[in-house]
């Protein structure tokens, strides 16, 4: 199995998201739609776009966002 060049970025996003989940979501501090850890998520997605096996999933996500705006 090859090394995952995006692994460190995924771990950074996962860590940030877990902190947000514990501190904000489970604490009931959420007041509407939001994207937690947006900078980490964007950096991770940019890395995924460089992988030909993963990039189509991100294209589908972008299409979904356009079809179902918040």
Backbone bond lengths (Angstrom), bond angles and torsions (degrees), N, CA, C in turn:
res aa  C-N    CA-C-N  psi(-1)  N-CA   C-N-CA  omega(-1)  CA-C   N-CA-C  phi
1 X - - - 1.461 - - 1.534 109.47 -
2 X 1.306 116.49 134.43 1.456 119.91 -178.00 1.531 110.82 -79.53
3 X 1.324 114.56 158.78 1.455 119.67 176.93 1.519 109.79 -69.12
4 X 1.299 116.05 144.58 1.459 121.47 179.26 1.524 108.70 -93.26
5 X 1.339 117.95 110.32 1.467 119.95 -178.05 1.533 112.65 -66.84
6 X 1.318 117.28 -16.87 1.471 121.12 -178.42 1.525 112.83 -97.09
7 X 1.320 117.29 0.11 1.468 121.01 -173.79 1.532 112.58 -58.41
8 X 1.304 117.24 -46.21 1.467 120.64 -178.58 1.530 110.44 -62.67
9 X 1.331 116.41 -39.22 1.463 120.52 179.41 1.531 110.85 -68.22
10 X 1.339 116.54 -39.25 1.458 120.31 177.13 1.529 110.25 -63.60
11 X 1.310 116.82 -42.53 1.463 120.94 179.12 1.525 111.34 -64.21
12 X 1.327 117.25 -37.66 1.467 120.70 177.15 1.525 110.37 -64.19
13 X 1.333 116.30 -43.56 1.467 119.68 177.96 1.525 110.70 -65.42
14 X 1.325 117.22 -46.15 1.465 120.59 179.91 1.523 111.52 -58.23
15 X 1.333 116.40 -42.34 1.463 120.21 179.25 1.514 111.76 -64.48
16 X 1.321 116.38 -44.81 1.463 121.14 178.40 1.526 110.52 -62.13
17 X 1.329 115.86 -44.67 1.465 120.48 -178.71 1.524 110.95 -63.20
18 X 1.326 118.10 -39.93 1.461 120.90 179.72 1.525 110.96 -64.30
19 X 1.310 116.61 -40.74 1.474 120.16 177.28 1.524 109.61 -62.44
20 X 1.334 117.22 -46.07 1.468 121.28 178.40 1.526 111.05 -60.88
21 X 1.325 116.33 -43.65 1.457 121.33 -178.89 1.528 110.39 -58.57
22 X 1.314 116.24 -47.43 1.468 120.67 -178.79 1.528 112.44 -69.52
23 X 1.334 116.64 -45.27 1.464 121.05 -173.15 1.520 114.01 -81.07
24 X 1.322 117.97 -31.57 1.459 120.91 -174.64 1.536 113.05 -110.48
25 X 1.319 116.35 -57.60 1.466 120.51 -172.84 1.525 111.72 -66.54
26 X 1.323 116.50 -55.86 1.462 119.36 -178.18 1.526 112.60 -68.41
27 X 1.327 116.41 -20.17 1.457 120.60 177.30 1.527 111.81 -84.48
28 X 1.333 117.45 -2.82 1.463 121.32 177.98 1.508 114.64 74.80
29 X 1.313 118.19 25.29 1.460 121.79 -177.11 1.528 113.82 -92.52
30 X 1.317 118.41 2.50 1.465 122.11 -176.23 1.523 109.69 -82.76
31 X 1.334 116.40 129.86 1.466 122.14 -177.08 1.523 112.70 -118.52
32 X 1.296 119.34 24.23 1.455 121.18 179.68 1.509 111.06 149.16
33 X 1.327 116.19 -177.21 1.469 119.01 -178.45 1.524 111.97 -65.10
34 X 1.300 114.97 142.85 1.457 120.28 179.37 1.517 109.53 -160.50
35 X 1.315 115.99 165.41 1.462 121.76 175.81 1.524 106.78 -119.37
36 X 1.332 117.69 100.87 1.461 119.44 179.33 1.524 110.87 -70.28
37 X 1.310 115.90 148.45 1.475 121.75 176.35 1.527 111.49 55.26
38 X 1.295 116.39 44.12 1.461 121.99 -173.87 1.535 112.41 -60.03
39 X 1.317 117.91 -40.64 1.472 120.34 -179.20 1.531 111.00 -64.76
40 X 1.328 116.58 -43.39 1.463 120.61 178.96 1.526 111.05 -65.47
41 X 1.326 116.15 -40.58 1.463 120.54 179.28 1.524 110.77 -64.47
42 X 1.323 116.73 -42.30 1.463 120.71 -179.82 1.532 110.86 -63.41
43 X 1.314 116.87 -43.70 1.465 120.95 179.35 1.526 110.62 -63.37
44 X 1.316 116.77 -41.93 1.468 121.22 178.30 1.530 110.47 -63.61
45 X 1.326 117.34 -44.67 1.461 121.15 179.24 1.527 111.22 -63.40
46 X 1.318 118.01 -37.86 1.465 120.57 177.79 1.530 110.24 -61.28
47 X 1.306 116.60 -39.22 1.459 120.30 177.13 1.528 110.40 -65.93
48 X 1.324 116.81 -43.55 1.464 120.58 -179.30 1.529 111.80 -61.97
49 X 1.317 117.07 -31.75 1.464 120.72 179.79 1.525 112.52 -63.97
50 X 1.326 117.13 -19.79 1.463 120.55 179.41 1.523 112.33 -82.97
51 X 1.321 117.29 -8.05 1.463 122.06 -179.22 1.527 109.00 -100.68
52 X 1.328 118.28 115.24 1.473 120.17 -176.35 1.523 113.93 -62.21
53 X 1.315 117.87 -21.04 1.468 120.51 178.92 1.525 112.39 -83.01
54 X 1.317 117.08 -24.45 1.461 120.95 -177.89 1.520 113.31 -100.67
55 X 1.305 117.56 -27.50 1.461 121.78 -174.80 1.527 113.50 -53.75
56 X 1.338 120.51 -40.68 1.477 119.07 179.69 1.529 113.92 -58.72
57 X 1.324 117.26 -31.65 1.463 119.71 178.47 1.527 111.21 -65.61
58 X 1.328 116.26 -37.49 1.460 119.92 178.37 1.520 110.97 -70.19
59 X 1.327 116.92 -35.82 1.466 119.97 176.75 1.524 110.11 -62.50
60 X 1.329 117.10 -40.45 1.460 120.75 177.28 1.529 110.98 -65.58
61 X 1.322 117.21 -36.71 1.458 121.08 178.08 1.525 110.44 -64.22
62 X 1.325 117.37 -43.26 1.464 120.96 178.76 1.527 110.95 -63.48
63 X 1.321 117.45 -39.94 1.462 121.43 177.20 1.525 110.18 -63.18
64 X 1.316 117.10 -42.73 1.463 121.70 178.70 1.537 110.34 -60.56
65 X 1.326 116.59 -43.78 1.465 120.23 -179.90 1.529 111.37 -60.89
66 X 1.343 117.06 -37.37 1.462 120.60 179.59 1.530 111.05 -72.09
67 X 1.331 115.96 -37.92 1.467 120.35 -178.67 1.524 112.97 -73.40
68 X 1.322 116.69 -28.41 1.459 121.08 -176.91 1.530 110.66 -131.01
69 X 1.336 116.84 69.86 1.472 119.18 -179.45 1.524 111.01 -66.93
70 X 1.296 115.67 157.01 1.480 120.94 179.60 1.489 110.25 -80.77
